């Protein structure tokens, strides 16, 4: 009696080899994508949008009132030259005059707002900054400032690339 010459299917060894190759490709893909870096980049993008929205609201307020929301019409420059991150009353004022959405605090998140810094070196200038977490934002051209929005000599080049730098660099819009 003759046996059938061709058997259909794969051997166990062939299946294990294919599974091992797919596993190696998956590990390589995860190393390339770096999901934790992607999460940091997402948080930084959210922070950048919040900084931009807050900065634009501050500028619109200034163009209408002639002073920043942390000052009053009679006492300009109260906090001039100071970095501050407790600006909830200023955000409330921006919401009250319609420069920010009523739900800005909820949408931005109080945790995110606690990571922002506003610096007003004069009655006509303001900077809004945050410290990025992701390597791509640390290497961004706008991440060359200290928390007051000032670039000191040589400060920018040591910030680029992030990672092993000893400098604390901030992304600022001003």
DSSP file (Angstrom, degrees, kcal/mol; ACC not computed):
  #  RESIDUE AA STRUCTURE BP1 BP2  ACC     N-H-->O    O-->H-N    N-H-->O    O-->H-N    TCO  KAPPA ALPHA  PHI   PSI    X-CA   Y-CA   Z-CA
    1    1 A X              0   0    0      0, 0.0     2,-0.3     0, 0.0     0, 0.0   0.000 360.0 360.0 360.0 137.1    0.0    0.0    0.0
    2    2 A X        -     0   0    0      1,-0.0     2,-0.3     0, 0.0     3,-0.0  -0.693 360.0-135.2 -94.2 142.6    1.3    3.4   -0.9
    3    3 A X        -     0   0    0     -2,-0.3     2,-0.2     1,-0.1     3,-0.0  -0.680  35.3 -95.1 -90.6 150.6    1.2    6.4    1.4
    4    4 A X        -     0   0    0     -2,-0.3    -1,-0.1     1,-0.1     3,-0.0  -0.471  32.8-143.5 -63.2 130.6    0.1    9.8    0.2
    5    5 A X  S    S+     0   0    0     -2,-0.2     2,-0.5     1,-0.1    -1,-0.1   0.863  79.2  49.2 -70.7 -39.1    3.2   11.7   -0.9
    6    6 A X        -     0   0    0     -3,-0.0     2,-0.4     2,-0.0    -1,-0.1  -0.900  64.8-163.3-112.5 124.0    2.2   15.2    0.3
    7    7 A X        -     0   0    0     -2,-0.5     2,-0.2     2,-0.1    -2,-0.0  -0.860  21.7-128.7 -99.7 139.5    0.8   16.0    3.7
    8    8 A X        +     0   0    0     -2,-0.4     2,-0.2     2,-0.0    -2,-0.0  -0.601  62.7  37.2 -87.0 145.3   -1.0   19.3    4.1
    9    9 A X  S    S-     0   0    0     -2,-0.2     2,-0.3     2,-0.0    -2,-0.1  -0.478  81.8 -68.7 112.5 179.1   -0.1   21.8    6.9
   10   10 A X        -     0   0    0     -2,-0.2     2,-0.1     1,-0.0    -2,-0.0  -0.800  40.0-118.6-112.1 152.0    2.9   23.1    8.8
   11   11 A X     >  -     0   0    0     -2,-0.3     4,-1.9     1,-0.1     5,-0.2  -0.425  30.9-108.8 -81.8 165.8    5.2   21.3   11.3
   12   12 A X  H  > S+     0   0    0      1,-0.2     4,-2.3     2,-0.2     5,-0.2   0.874 119.1  54.5 -62.5 -38.8    5.5   22.5   14.8
   13   13 A X  H  > S+     0   0    0      1,-0.2     4,-2.1     2,-0.2    -1,-0.2   0.916 106.9  50.4 -62.8 -44.4    9.1   23.8   14.1
   14   14 A X  H  > S+     0   0    0      1,-0.2     4,-2.0     2,-0.2    -1,-0.2   0.903 111.2  48.7 -62.0 -41.9    7.9   25.9   11.2
   15   15 A X  H  X S+     0   0    0     -4,-1.9     4,-2.4     1,-0.2    -1,-0.2   0.901 110.4  50.7 -65.1 -41.4    5.1   27.5   13.3
   16   16 A X  H  X S+     0   0    0     -4,-2.3     4,-2.3     2,-0.2    -2,-0.2   0.883 109.3  51.3 -64.9 -37.5    7.5   28.2   16.2
   17   17 A X  H  X S+     0   0    0     -4,-2.1     4,-2.2     2,-0.2    -1,-0.2   0.922 111.2  47.3 -64.4 -44.4   10.0   29.9   13.8
   18   18 A X  H  X S+     0   0    0     -4,-2.0     4,-2.4     2,-0.2    -2,-0.2   0.910 112.5  49.3 -64.4 -42.3    7.3   32.1   12.3
   19   19 A X  H  X S+     0   0    0     -4,-2.4     4,-2.3     2,-0.2    -1,-0.2   0.903 110.7  50.6 -64.1 -41.3    6.0   33.1   15.8
   20   20 A X  H  X S+     0   0    0     -4,-2.3     4,-2.2     2,-0.2    -2,-0.2   0.904 110.8  49.1 -63.4 -41.8    9.5   33.9   16.9
   21   21 A X  H  X S+     0   0    0     -4,-2.2     4,-2.2     2,-0.2    -2,-0.2   0.916 111.5  48.6 -64.6 -43.3   10.1   36.1   13.9
   22   22 A X  H  X S+     0   0    0     -4,-2.4     4,-2.2     1,-0.2    -2,-0.2   0.885 110.8  51.7 -63.8 -38.4    6.8   37.9   14.4
   23   23 A X  H  X S+     0   0    0     -4,-2.3     4,-2.3     2,-0.2    -2,-0.2   0.906 109.1  49.8 -63.5 -42.2    7.7   38.4   18.1
   24   24 A X  H  X S+     0   0    0     -4,-2.2     4,-2.2     1,-0.2    -2,-0.2   0.894 111.3  49.1 -64.5 -39.9   11.1   39.9   17.1
   25   25 A X  H  X S+     0   0    0     -4,-2.2     4,-2.3     2,-0.2    -1,-0.2   0.893 110.5  51.0 -65.2 -39.7    9.4   42.3   14.7
   26   26 A X  H  X S+     0   0    0     -4,-2.2     4,-2.5     2,-0.2    -2,-0.2   0.907 110.2  48.8 -65.2 -41.7    6.9   43.4   17.3
   27   27 A X  H  X S+     0   0    0     -4,-2.3     4,-2.2     1,-0.2    -1,-0.2   0.914 112.0  49.5 -63.8 -42.6    9.6   44.1   19.8
   28   28 A X  H  X S+     0   0    0     -4,-2.2     4,-1.7     2,-0.2    -2,-0.2   0.893 111.0  49.7 -62.7 -40.0   11.5   46.1   17.2
   29   29 A X  H  X S+     0   0    0     -4,-2.3     4,-2.6     2,-0.2     5,-0.2   0.914 110.6  49.2 -66.1 -43.5    8.4   48.1   16.4
   30   30 A X  H  X S+     0   0    0     -4,-2.5     4,-2.7     1,-0.2     5,-0.3   0.885 109.9  51.7 -63.7 -37.9    7.6   48.8   20.0
   31   31 A X  H  < S+     0   0    0     -4,-2.2    -1,-0.2     2,-0.2    -2,-0.2   0.866 112.4  46.8 -65.9 -34.4   11.2   50.0   20.5
   32   32 A X  H  < S+     0   0    0     -4,-1.7    -2,-0.2    -5,-0.2    -1,-0.2   0.913 117.7  40.3 -71.8 -44.1   10.9   52.3   17.5
   33   33 A X  H  < S-     0   0    0     -4,-2.6     5,-0.2    -5,-0.1    -2,-0.2   0.868  86.5-161.1 -75.4 -37.3    7.5   53.8   18.5
   34   34 A X    >X  -     0   0    0     -4,-2.7     4,-1.9    -5,-0.2     3,-0.5   0.977   4.6-154.7  51.0  82.4    8.3   54.1   22.3
   35   35 A X  H 3> S+     0   0    0     -5,-0.3     4,-2.0     1,-0.2     5,-0.1   0.808  89.6  55.8 -59.9 -31.7    4.7   54.3   23.6
   36   36 A X  H 3> S+     0   0    0      2,-0.2     4,-2.2     1,-0.2    -1,-0.2   0.893 107.3  49.8 -68.2 -37.7    5.8   56.2   26.8
   37   37 A X  H <> S+     0   0    0     -3,-0.5     4,-2.5     2,-0.2    -2,-0.2   0.885 109.0  52.9 -65.1 -37.8    7.5   58.9   24.7
   38   38 A X  H  X S+     0   0    0     -4,-1.9     4,-2.1     2,-0.2    -2,-0.2   0.887 108.3  50.1 -65.0 -38.6    4.3   59.1   22.6
   39   39 A X  H  X S+     0   0    0     -4,-2.0     4,-2.2     2,-0.2    -2,-0.2   0.917 111.5  48.4 -64.6 -42.5    2.3   59.7   25.8
   40   40 A X  H  X S+     0   0    0     -4,-2.2     4,-2.6     1,-0.2    94,-0.4   0.903 110.3  51.7 -62.9 -40.8    4.7   62.4   26.9
   41   41 A X  H  X S+     0   0    0     -4,-2.5     4,-2.3     1,-0.2    -1,-0.2   0.890 108.6  51.5 -64.4 -38.3    4.5   64.0   23.5
   42   42 A X  H  X S+     0   0    0     -4,-2.1     4,-2.0     2,-0.2    -1,-0.2   0.907 110.7  47.6 -63.7 -42.5    0.7   64.0   23.8
   43   43 A X  H  X S+     0   0    0     -4,-2.2     4,-2.5     2,-0.2    -2,-0.2   0.903 112.3  50.1 -64.9 -40.3    0.8   65.7   27.2
   44   44 A X  H  X S+     0   0    0     -4,-2.6     4,-2.9     2,-0.2    -2,-0.2   0.886 108.8  51.6 -65.6 -37.8    3.2   68.3   25.8
   45   45 A X  H  X S+     0   0    0     -4,-2.3     4,-2.2     2,-0.2    -1,-0.2   0.909 110.4  48.9 -64.3 -41.0    1.0   69.0   22.9
   46   46 A X  H  X S+     0   0    0     -4,-2.0     4,-2.1     2,-0.2    -2,-0.2   0.919 112.4  48.4 -63.2 -43.3   -1.9   69.5   25.2
   47   47 A X  H  X S+     0   0    0     -4,-2.5     4,-3.0     2,-0.2    -2,-0.2   0.911 109.5  52.3 -62.5 -43.3    0.2   71.8   27.4
   48   48 A X  H  X S+     0   0    0     -4,-2.9     4,-2.6     1,-0.2    -1,-0.2   0.907 110.0  48.8 -61.5 -41.1    1.4   73.8   24.3
   49   49 A X  H  X S+     0   0    0     -4,-2.2     4,-2.5     2,-0.2    -1,-0.2   0.897 112.4  48.1 -65.3 -39.8   -2.2   74.3   23.2
   50   50 A X  H  X S+     0   0    0     -4,-2.1     4,-2.6     2,-0.2     5,-0.2   0.916 112.3  49.3 -65.5 -43.1   -3.2   75.4   26.7
   51   51 A X  H  X S+     0   0    0     -4,-3.0     4,-2.8     2,-0.2    -2,-0.2   0.925 112.7  47.8 -60.7 -45.3   -0.2   77.8   26.8
   52   52 A X  H  X S+     0   0    0     -4,-2.6     4,-2.5    -5,-0.2     5,-0.2   0.917 112.9  47.4 -63.7 -44.2   -1.1   79.2   23.4
   53   53 A X  H  X S+     0   0    0     -4,-2.5     4,-2.0     2,-0.2    -2,-0.2   0.917 115.0  45.9 -64.6 -42.9   -4.8   79.7   24.3
   54   54 A X  H  X S+     0   0    0     -4,-2.6     4,-2.3     2,-0.2    -2,-0.2   0.919 112.8  49.9 -65.9 -43.9   -3.9   81.4   27.6
   55   55 A X  H  X S+     0   0    0     -4,-2.8     4,-2.4    -5,-0.2    -2,-0.2   0.921 111.4  48.3 -62.1 -44.6   -1.3   83.6   26.1
   56   56 A X  H  X S+     0   0    0     -4,-2.5     4,-2.4     1,-0.2    -1,-0.2   0.880 110.9  51.3 -64.5 -37.4   -3.6   84.8   23.3
   57   57 A X  H  X S+     0   0    0     -4,-2.0     4,-2.4    -5,-0.2    -1,-0.2   0.899 109.4  50.7 -65.3 -39.3   -6.4   85.5   25.8
   58   58 A X  H  X S+     0   0    0     -4,-2.3     4,-2.5     2,-0.2    -2,-0.2   0.915 111.1  48.4 -63.5 -43.0   -3.9   87.5   27.9
   59   59 A X  H  X S+     0   0    0     -4,-2.4     4,-2.5     2,-0.2    -2,-0.2   0.914 111.7  48.7 -64.3 -42.6   -2.9   89.5   24.8
   60   60 A X  H  X S+     0   0    0     -4,-2.4     4,-1.6     2,-0.2    -2,-0.2   0.919 111.9  49.8 -63.4 -42.2   -6.6   90.2   23.8
   61   61 A X  H  X S+     0   0    0     -4,-2.4     4,-3.1     1,-0.2     5,-0.5   0.929 111.6  48.9 -60.2 -45.7   -7.3   91.3   27.4
   62   62 A X  H  X S+     0   0    0     -4,-2.5     4,-2.3     1,-0.2    -2,-0.2   0.895 108.7  52.8 -62.8 -40.6   -4.3   93.6   27.3
   63   63 A X  H  < S+     0   0    0     -4,-2.5    -1,-0.2     1,-0.2    -2,-0.2   0.815 117.4  38.5 -67.4 -27.9   -5.3   95.1   23.9
   64   64 A X  H  < S+     0   0    0     -4,-1.6    -2,-0.2    -3,-0.2    -1,-0.2   0.911 129.5  27.0 -84.7 -47.8   -8.8   95.9   25.3
   65   65 A X  H  < S-     0   0    0     -4,-3.1    -3,-0.2     2,-0.3    -2,-0.2   0.761  93.8-128.2 -91.2 -27.3   -8.0   97.0   28.8
   66   66 A X  S  < S+     0   0    0     -4,-2.3     2,-0.3    -5,-0.5    -4,-0.2   0.517  83.1  62.7  88.7   4.4   -4.5   98.3   28.5
   67   67 A X  S    S-     0   0    0     -6,-0.3    -2,-0.3     4,-0.1    -1,-0.2  -0.966  89.2 -94.6-152.8 163.4   -3.2   96.2   31.4
   68   68 A X    >   -     0   0    0     -2,-0.3     3,-1.9    55,-0.2    -9,-0.1  -0.423  37.6-110.7 -81.2 158.0   -2.8   92.5   32.2
   69   69 A X  T 3  S+     0   0    0      1,-0.3    -1,-0.1    -2,-0.1    24,-0.1   0.703 116.3  59.7 -65.5 -18.3   -5.4   90.7   34.2
   70   70 A X  T 3  S+     0   0    0      2,-0.1    -1,-0.3    20,-0.0     2,-0.2   0.516 106.1  57.7 -85.9  -4.1   -3.1   90.3   37.2
   71   71 A X  S <  S-     0   0    0     -3,-1.9     2,-0.3     7,-0.1     5,-0.2  -0.576  79.1-133.0-108.5 177.5   -2.9   94.1   37.4
   72   72 A X        -     0   0    0      3,-0.9     3,-0.1    -2,-0.2    -4,-0.1  -0.842  30.7-102.8-125.0 169.1   -5.6   96.7   37.8
   73   73 A X  S    S+     0   0    0     -2,-0.3     3,-0.3     1,-0.2    -1,-0.0   0.840 122.4  39.5 -60.8 -33.0   -6.2   99.9   35.9
   74   74 A X  S    S+     0   0    0      1,-0.2     2,-0.3    -3,-0.0    -1,-0.2   0.709 120.0  43.2 -91.6 -20.4   -4.8  102.0   38.8
   75   75 A X  S >  S+     0   0    0     -3,-0.1    -3,-0.9     0, 0.0     3,-0.7  -0.611  72.3 174.3-127.4  73.0   -1.9   99.7   39.8
   76   76 A X  T 3   +     0   0    0     -2,-0.3    47,-0.1    -3,-0.3    -3,-0.1  -0.408  64.2  29.1 -74.4 156.6   -0.1   98.4   36.8
   77   77 A X  T >   +     0   0    0     45,-0.1     3,-0.7    46,-0.1    -1,-0.2   0.736  68.7 145.1  68.9  25.7    3.1   96.3   37.2
   78   78 A X  T <  S+     0   0    0     -3,-0.7    -2,-0.1     1,-0.3    -7,-0.1   0.928  85.6  22.3 -58.6 -43.8    2.1   94.9   40.6
   79   79 A X  T >  S+     0   0    0      3,-0.1     3,-1.9    43,-0.1    41,-0.4   0.124  90.2 148.2-109.9  20.4    3.8   91.6   39.7
   80   80 A X  T <  S+     0   0    0     -3,-0.7    41,-0.3     1,-0.3     3,-0.1  -0.293  70.1  16.3 -58.9 135.1    6.2   92.9   37.0
   81   81 A X  T 3  S+     0   0    0     39,-4.3     2,-0.4     1,-0.3    -1,-0.3   0.537 103.6 112.0  81.1   6.8    9.4   91.0   36.9
   82   82 A X  E <   -A  120   0A   0     -3,-1.9    38,-1.0    38,-0.5     2,-0.5  -0.896  61.5-137.2-115.7 143.6    8.1   88.1   38.9
   83   83 A X  E     +A  119   0A   0     -2,-0.4     2,-0.4    36,-0.2    36,-0.2  -0.817  32.1 174.0 -90.6 133.4    7.4   84.5   37.8
   84   84 A X  E     -A  118   0A   0     34,-2.4    34,-2.5    -2,-0.5     3,-0.1  -1.000  29.6-179.6-142.8 146.3    4.1   83.2   39.1
   85   85 A X        +     0   0    0     -2,-0.4     2,-0.9    32,-0.2    31,-0.2   0.321  69.3  85.3-123.0   4.7    2.1   80.1   38.7
   86   86 A X        +     0   0    0      1,-0.1     3,-0.2    32,-0.1    -1,-0.1  -0.765  48.2 134.7-102.5  85.4   -0.9   80.9   40.9
   87   87 A X     >  +     0   0    0     -2,-0.9     4,-2.2     1,-0.1     3,-0.2  -0.030  16.7 124.0-123.9  29.4   -2.9   82.8   38.4
   88   88 A X  H  > S+     0   0    0      1,-0.2     4,-2.6     2,-0.2     5,-0.1   0.857  76.3  53.8 -61.9 -35.0   -6.4   81.4   39.0
   89   89 A X  H  > S+     0   0    0      2,-0.2     4,-2.0     1,-0.2    -1,-0.2   0.871 108.3  50.7 -67.7 -33.7   -7.8   84.8   39.7
   90   90 A X  H  > S+     0   0    0     -3,-0.2     4,-2.3     2,-0.2    -2,-0.2   0.896 110.4  48.7 -67.4 -39.7   -6.4   86.0   36.4
   91   91 A X  H  X S+     0   0    0     -4,-2.2     4,-2.4     2,-0.2    -2,-0.2   0.910 109.7  52.6 -65.4 -41.3   -7.9   83.1   34.6
   92   92 A X  H  X S+     0   0    0     -4,-2.6     4,-2.6     1,-0.2    -2,-0.2   0.907 109.9  48.9 -59.0 -41.5  -11.2   83.8   36.3
   93   93 A X  H  X S+     0   0    0     -4,-2.0     4,-2.0     2,-0.2    -2,-0.2   0.907 110.2  50.6 -64.4 -42.4  -11.0   87.4   35.0
   94   94 A X  H  <>S+     0   0    0     -4,-2.3     5,-2.3     1,-0.2     6,-1.3   0.866 112.9  46.7 -64.1 -36.1  -10.2   86.2   31.5
   95   95 A X  H ><5S+     0   0    0     -4,-2.4     3,-1.1     4,-0.2    -2,-0.2   0.911 109.3  54.7 -69.4 -42.4  -13.3   84.0   31.6
   96   96 A X  H 3<5S+     0   0    0     -4,-2.6    -2,-0.2     1,-0.3    -1,-0.2   0.856 110.7  44.5 -61.7 -36.9  -15.4   86.8   33.1
   97   97 A X  T 3<5S-     0   0    0     -4,-2.0    -1,-0.3    -5,-0.1    -2,-0.2   0.473 118.9-110.3 -89.5  -0.2  -14.6   89.1   30.2
   98   98 A X  T < 5S+     0   0    0     -3,-1.1    -3,-0.2    -4,-0.3    -2,-0.1   0.606  84.9 119.2  88.9  12.4  -15.1   86.4   27.6
   99   99 A X  S   <S+     0   0    0     -5,-2.3     2,-0.3    -6,-0.2    -4,-0.2   0.728  78.5  36.9 -82.6 -21.3  -11.5   85.9   26.5
  100  100 A X  S    S-     0   0    0     -6,-1.3    -2,-0.2    -9,-0.1    -1,-0.0  -0.923  98.2 -95.4-124.6 154.4  -11.5   82.2   27.6
  101  101 A X    >   -     0   0    0     -2,-0.3     3,-1.8     1,-0.1     4,-0.2  -0.295  33.9-116.8 -64.1 151.9  -14.2   79.6   27.5
  102  102 A X  T 3  S+     0   0    0      1,-0.3     3,-0.3     2,-0.1     4,-0.1   0.809 116.6  46.7 -61.2 -29.7  -16.3   79.2   30.6
  103  103 A X  T 3> S+     0   0    0      1,-0.2     4,-3.0     2,-0.1    -1,-0.3   0.114  75.6 117.8 -99.0  21.5  -15.1   75.6   31.0
  104  104 A X  H <> S+     0   0    0     -3,-1.8     4,-3.1     1,-0.2     5,-0.4   0.902  74.9  50.7 -56.1 -44.7  -11.4   76.5   30.4
  105  105 A X  H  > S+     0   0    0     -3,-0.3     4,-1.7    -4,-0.2    -1,-0.2   0.891 114.2  44.6 -62.2 -39.6  -10.3   75.3   33.9
  106  106 A X  H  4 S+     0   0    0      2,-0.2    -2,-0.2     1,-0.2    -1,-0.2   0.923 117.0  44.7 -70.0 -43.6  -12.1   72.0   33.4
  107  107 A X  H  < S+     0   0    0     -4,-3.0    -2,-0.2     1,-0.2    -3,-0.2   0.891 118.7  41.5 -70.0 -39.7  -10.8   71.5   29.9
  108  108 A X  H  < S-     0   0    0     -4,-3.1     4,-0.3    -5,-0.3    -1,-0.2   0.831 108.2-132.6 -76.4 -32.0   -7.2   72.5   30.7
  109  109 A X     X  -     0   0    0     -4,-1.7     4,-2.2    -5,-0.4     3,-0.3   0.489  11.8-110.9  84.2 130.0   -7.2   70.6   34.0
  110  110 A X  H  > S+     0   0    0      1,-0.2     4,-1.7     2,-0.2     5,-0.1   0.832 118.2  58.8 -64.2 -30.2   -6.0   72.1   37.2
  111  111 A X  H  4 S+     0   0    0      1,-0.2     4,-0.3     2,-0.2    -1,-0.2   0.890 108.0  45.3 -64.2 -38.9   -3.0   69.7   37.1
  112  112 A X  H >4 S+     0   0    0     -3,-0.3     3,-1.3    -4,-0.3    -2,-0.2   0.889 110.2  53.4 -70.7 -39.3   -1.9   71.1   33.7
  113  113 A X  H >< S+     0   0    0     -4,-2.2     3,-1.3     1,-0.3    -1,-0.2   0.818 100.8  61.6 -66.5 -29.0   -2.4   74.7   34.9
  114  114 A X  T 3< S+     0   0    0     -4,-1.7    -1,-0.3     1,-0.2    -2,-0.2   0.673  99.7  56.7 -69.3 -15.0   -0.2   74.1   37.9
  115  115 A X  T <  S+     0   0    0     -3,-1.3    16,-0.5    -4,-0.3     2,-0.3   0.438  91.5  93.0 -94.0  -1.0    2.7   73.3   35.4
  116  116 A X  E <   - B   0 130A   0     -3,-1.3     2,-0.4    -4,-0.2    14,-0.2  -0.645  56.5-160.8 -95.4 151.2    2.4   76.7   33.7
  117  117 A X  E     - B   0 129A   0     12,-2.5    12,-3.1    -2,-0.3     2,-0.5  -0.996   1.8-160.3-130.2 135.7    4.4   79.8   34.5
  118  118 A X  E     -AB  84 128A   0    -34,-2.5   -34,-2.4    -2,-0.4     2,-0.4  -0.955   9.0-171.4-114.0 135.1    3.5   83.4   33.6
  119  119 A X  E     -AB  83 127A   0      8,-2.7     8,-2.5    -2,-0.5     2,-0.5  -0.993   9.1-175.3-127.8 131.7    6.2   86.0   33.6
  120  120 A X  E     +A   82   0A   0    -38,-1.0   -39,-4.3    -2,-0.4   -38,-0.5  -0.826   6.8 173.7-127.2  91.8    5.6   89.7   33.2
  121  121 A X  E    S+     0   0A   0     -2,-0.5     2,-0.3   -41,-0.3    -1,-0.1   0.717  71.7   5.9 -72.7 -18.6    8.9   91.6   33.0
  122  122 A X  E >  S- B   0 125A   0      3,-0.7     3,-0.8   -42,-0.1   -41,-0.1  -0.899  85.5 -92.0-150.8 178.1    7.2   94.9   32.2
  123  123 A X  T 3  S+     0   0    0     -2,-0.3   -55,-0.2     1,-0.2   -46,-0.1   0.638 123.6  41.9 -71.7 -13.3    3.8   96.4   31.8
  124  124 A X  T 3  S+     0   0    0    -57,-0.1     2,-0.4     1,-0.0    -1,-0.2   0.342 106.6  64.9-115.7   5.6    3.7   95.6   28.1
  125  125 A X  E <   +B  122   0A   0     -3,-0.8    -3,-0.7     2,-0.0     2,-0.3  -0.979  47.8 170.8-136.8 142.9    5.2   92.1   28.0
  126  126 A X  E     -     0   0A   0     -2,-0.4     2,-0.4    48,-0.3    -6,-0.2  -0.991  10.9-163.3-145.7 149.7    4.2   88.7   29.2
  127  127 A X  E     -B  119   0A   0     -8,-2.5    -8,-2.7    -2,-0.3     2,-0.5  -0.994   5.3-158.2-131.6 140.1    5.5   85.1   28.6
  128  128 A X  E     +BC 118 173A   0     45,-2.3    45,-2.4    -2,-0.4     2,-0.3  -0.987  24.6 174.4-119.2 126.1    3.7   81.9   29.3
  129  129 A X  E     -BC 117 172A   0    -12,-3.1   -12,-2.5    -2,-0.5     2,-0.3  -0.868  18.5-177.6-132.3 158.7    5.9   78.8   29.7
  130  130 A X  E     -BC 116 171A   0     41,-1.9    41,-3.4    -2,-0.3     2,-0.7  -0.972  32.4-114.6-148.8 157.8    5.9   75.1   30.6
  131  131 A X        -     0   0    0    -16,-0.5    39,-0.2    -2,-0.3     7,-0.1  -0.845  35.8-135.7 -95.6 114.5    8.6   72.5   31.0
  132  132 A X        -     0   0    0     -2,-0.7    37,-0.1    37,-0.3   -91,-0.1  -0.329  13.6-162.1 -71.8 151.7    8.2   69.8   28.4
  133  133 A X        +     0   0    0    -93,-0.3   -92,-0.1   -96,-0.1    -1,-0.1   0.769  64.5  80.2 -97.8 -35.1    8.5   66.1   29.2
  134  134 A X  S  > S-     0   0    0    -94,-0.4     4,-2.0     1,-0.1     5,-0.2  -0.406  77.2-128.7 -82.8 152.1    9.1   64.6   25.8
  135  135 A X  H  > S+     0   0    0      1,-0.2     4,-1.5     2,-0.2    26,-0.3   0.864 108.0  56.5 -64.0 -36.6   12.4   64.5   24.0
  136  136 A X  H  4 S+     0   0    0      1,-0.2    -1,-0.2     2,-0.2     4,-0.2   0.884 110.3  43.4 -67.0 -36.8   10.9   66.0   20.8
  137  137 A X  H >4 S+     0   0    0      1,-0.2     3,-0.9     2,-0.2    -1,-0.2   0.839 110.2  56.4 -75.1 -32.4    9.6   69.0   22.7
  138  138 A X  H 3< S+     0   0    0     -4,-2.0    24,-0.5     1,-0.2    -2,-0.2   0.807 109.2  47.7 -66.2 -27.5   12.9   69.4   24.6
  139  139 A X  T 3< S+     0   0    0     -4,-1.5    -1,-0.2    22,-0.3    -2,-0.2   0.462  88.8 116.2 -90.3  -1.9   14.6   69.5   21.2
  140  140 A X  S X  S-     0   0    0     -3,-0.9     3,-1.7    -4,-0.2    -3,-0.1  -0.325  76.1-121.3 -67.8 149.5   12.2   72.1   19.9
  141  141 A X  T 3  S+     0   0    0      1,-0.3    -1,-0.1     3,-0.0     3,-0.1   0.730 111.7  58.1 -65.0 -22.4   13.5   75.6   19.0
  142  142 A X  T 3  S+     0   0    0      1,-0.2    30,-1.4    -5,-0.1     2,-1.0   0.486  85.4  83.6 -85.2  -2.6   11.1   77.2   21.5
  143  143 A X    <   +     0   0    0     -3,-1.7    28,-0.2    28,-0.2    -1,-0.2  -0.495  60.2  97.6 -99.2  64.1   12.5   75.2   24.4
  144  144 A X        +     0   0    0     -2,-1.0     2,-0.2    26,-0.4     8,-0.2   0.098  62.4  92.0-133.1  20.8   15.5   77.4   25.1
  145  145 A X  B     -D  170   0B   0     25,-1.5    25,-2.7    -3,-0.3     6,-0.2  -0.710  66.9-125.2-116.9 162.8   14.2   79.5   28.0
  146  146 A X    >   -     0   0    0      4,-1.7     3,-2.3    -2,-0.2    -2,-0.1  -0.411  55.3 -82.3 -89.7-177.5   14.1   79.5   31.8
  147  147 A X  T 3  S+     0   0    0      1,-0.3   -18,-0.2    -2,-0.2   -20,-0.1   0.631 130.6  58.6 -67.5 -10.1   10.7   79.7   33.5
  148  148 A X  T 3  S-     0   0    0      2,-0.2    -1,-0.3   -65,-0.1   -27,-0.1   0.328 117.8-109.0 -97.7   8.1   10.7   83.5   33.1
  149  149 A X  S <  S+     0   0    0     -3,-2.3     2,-0.4     1,-0.3    -2,-0.1   0.701  76.0 132.6  77.3  18.4   11.0   83.3   29.3
  150  150 A X        -     0   0    0     -4,-0.1    -4,-1.7     0, 0.0     2,-0.6  -0.870  46.6-149.9-108.3 136.8   14.6   84.6   29.3
  151  151 A X        -     0   0    0     -2,-0.4     2,-0.2    -6,-0.2    -6,-0.1  -0.916  14.8-160.3-102.4 120.1   17.4   83.0   27.3
  152  152 A X    >>  -     0   0    0     -2,-0.6     3,-2.1    -8,-0.2     4,-0.6  -0.564  41.0 -70.8 -93.9 166.7   20.8   83.4   28.9
  153  153 A X  T 34 S+     0   0    0      1,-0.3    -1,-0.1    -2,-0.2     0, 0.0  -0.313 119.2   1.6 -62.7 130.6   24.0   83.0   27.0
  154  154 A X  T 3> S+     0   0    0     -3,-0.1     4,-1.0     1,-0.1    -1,-0.3   0.371 100.0 113.0  77.2  -5.1   24.7   79.4   26.0
  155  155 A X  H <> S+     0   0    0     -3,-2.1     4,-0.8     1,-0.2     3,-0.3   0.905  70.2  53.8 -66.4 -42.2   21.4   78.3   27.6
  156  156 A X  H >X S+     0   0    0     -4,-0.6     4,-1.5     1,-0.2     3,-0.9   0.896 103.8  52.4 -63.3 -44.3   19.7   77.3   24.3
  157  157 A X  H 34 S+     0   0    0      1,-0.3    -1,-0.2     2,-0.2    -2,-0.2   0.826 108.2  51.5 -66.5 -30.2   22.4   74.9   23.0
  158  158 A X  H 3< S+     0   0    0     -4,-1.0     9,-0.3    -3,-0.3    -1,-0.3   0.667 107.6  54.2 -80.7 -14.3   22.5   72.9   26.2
  159  159 A X  H X< S+     0   0    0     -3,-0.9     3,-2.1    -4,-0.8    -2,-0.2   0.826  84.3  98.3 -83.2 -34.0   18.7   72.5   26.1
  160  160 A X  T 3< S+     0   0    0     -4,-1.5   -21,-0.2     1,-0.3   -22,-0.1  -0.282  88.5  21.2 -62.0 135.9   18.4   71.1   22.7
  161  161 A X  T 3  S-     0   0    0    -26,-0.3    -1,-0.3   -25,-0.1   -22,-0.3   0.112  90.4-153.2  94.5 -21.9   18.2   67.3   22.6
  162  162 A X    X   +     0   0    0     -3,-2.1     3,-0.8   -24,-0.5     2,-0.7  -0.213  60.2  89.3  56.8-141.5   16.9   67.1   26.2
  163  163 A X  T 3  S+     0   0    0      1,-0.3    -1,-0.2     3,-0.0    -2,-0.1  -0.342  98.4  22.8  60.4-101.0   17.8   63.9   27.9
  164  164 A X  T 3  S+     0   0    0     -2,-0.7    -1,-0.3    -3,-0.1     2,-0.1   0.309  91.2 122.5 -87.0   8.9   21.2   64.2   29.5
  165  165 A X    <   -     0   0    0     -3,-0.8    -6,-0.1    -6,-0.1    -7,-0.0  -0.407  53.8-150.6 -73.2 147.5   21.2   68.0   29.9
  166  166 A X  S    S+     0   0    0     -2,-0.1     2,-0.2    -8,-0.1    -1,-0.1   0.568  70.6  96.6 -89.7 -10.2   21.7   69.5   33.3
  167  167 A X  S    S-     0   0    0     -9,-0.3     2,-0.7   -12,-0.1    -2,-0.1  -0.504  71.8-136.5 -78.9 146.4   19.7   72.6   32.3
  168  168 A X        -     0   0    0     -2,-0.2     2,-0.3     2,-0.0   -21,-0.1  -0.920  32.1-169.7-100.0 109.7   16.0   72.9   33.1
  169  169 A X        -     0   0    0     -2,-0.7     2,-0.3   -37,-0.1   -37,-0.3  -0.795   8.0-155.2-109.5 144.7   14.5   74.3   29.9
  170  170 A X  B     -D  145   0B   0    -25,-2.7   -25,-1.5    -2,-0.3     2,-0.6  -0.887  16.8-129.8-119.7 146.9   11.1   75.7   29.3
  171  171 A X  E     -C  130   0A   0    -41,-3.4   -41,-1.9    -2,-0.3     2,-0.4  -0.850  39.2-174.4 -90.9 123.0    8.9   76.0   26.2
  172  172 A X  E     -C  129   0A   0    -30,-1.4     2,-0.5    -2,-0.6   -43,-0.2  -0.929  25.9-159.5-127.1 146.1    7.6   79.6   26.1
  173  173 A X  E      C  128   0A   0    -45,-2.4   -45,-2.3    -2,-0.4    -2,-0.0  -0.995 360.0 360.0-117.6 126.3    5.3   81.6   24.0
  174  174 A X              0   0    0     -2,-0.5   -48,-0.3   -47,-0.2    -1,-0.1   0.321 360.0 360.0-151.0 360.0    5.9   85.4   24.2
